[in-house]
Amino acid sequence: MSNKEKILILGPAWVGDMVLAQSLFKTLKANNSNCVIDVAAPAWTLPLLERMPEVSGKIALPFKHKQLAFFERIKFGRTLKNQGYTQAIILTNSFKSALLPWAAGIKQRTSYLGEMRYGLINDIRPLDKTKLKMTVERFVNLGLAKGQNLPATIPNPAMLSNQVHAQATLNKHGLLQPSAKVLGLCPGAEYGEAKRWPAEYYAKVANVALDKGWQVWLFGSDKDLPVTTSINQLTKNRCVDFGGKTKLGEAIDLMSLCDTIISNDSGLMHVAAALDKKLIAIFGSSDPYHTPPMHPDAVIKYLGLACSPCFKRECPLQDADQHLACLTKISPTTITLHLTAE
């Protein structure tokens, strides 16, 4: 590989996928330590990139989610023409995501075919989903030479945290550095209710931890505020509820102070794994073999019922015994066992 490699990555819009993309960045650096990696992605993912030492340039894309903005993408791509990129790797499958590197005139444009992108992608890689079962494998495969096998061990994401920023965020909320153990709970999942372990179950686990003298911190976006509020109420407001009160970067730095994190299959689950936290990950409608937390010690709770994984946003089964059974039959007791063992 040339030492003058400069690679533009068109990154994913989801937090979890962006965390997994770090395995690709690490693979590219392992193959050529001198390569320069820039990532173009939606602005809200940039706090993740800032915590990945492999990434040199972070380019915020100004386009709205699902917006084609054909001419705007062409125009934006042309602004990158003189940046010296030798390759673009496009991690998403949409037609619109391939416009920008084509407009930038990047010679090698690598991706899977996706939405009929002949011409826009000129280094089309075959996607055999039976061989590349995991999202992270599909990302890493795009960073290899054609025909090259996946590495025996895929490097795990490993994000840096900023302790000064973490302390500043605590101060902003009138809090001191924790003197007790901290349990972080991530009860949201933007995808839908079929990924969310019940709030009352989270509250039962929180009460056990609180009664042991732990602090319990609740994390989530403003969309998760109803569920974090509900959990806090069920613990008689003994938790610290950061739901909707922190930006992504602040949440990452606060999560780095936790001892254990319990999470649904969500972007914050992947963040917790990348922060090297003790993690208990709860899977319902999704598949832990497709997007597992990339940490060797992560505990995965998944029942693997006959109806799982259905990948639905809402449970299609209306019978009372079956509705959301993939989640409701994971009892709080099985989760608290991991706390009482400490």
Buried (B, 14 or more C-beta within 10 A) or exposed (E): EEEEBBBBBBBBBBBBBBBBBBBBBBBBBEBBEEBBBBBBBBEBBBBBBBBBEBBEBBBEBEBEEEEEBEEBBBEBBEEBEEBEBBBBBBBBBBBBBBBBBBBBEBEBBBBBBBEEBEEBBBBBBEBEEEEBEBBBBBBBBBBBEEEEEBBEEBBBBBBEBBEEBBBEBBEEEEBEEBEEBBBBBBBBBBBBBBBBBBBEBBBBBBBBBBEBEBBBBBBBBEEBBBBBBBBBEBBEEBBBBBBBBBEBBBBBBBBBBBBBBBBBBBBBBBBBBBBBBBBBBBBBBBBBEBBBBBBEEBBBBBBEBEBBBBEBBEBEBEEEEBBBBBBBEBEBEEBBEBBEEE
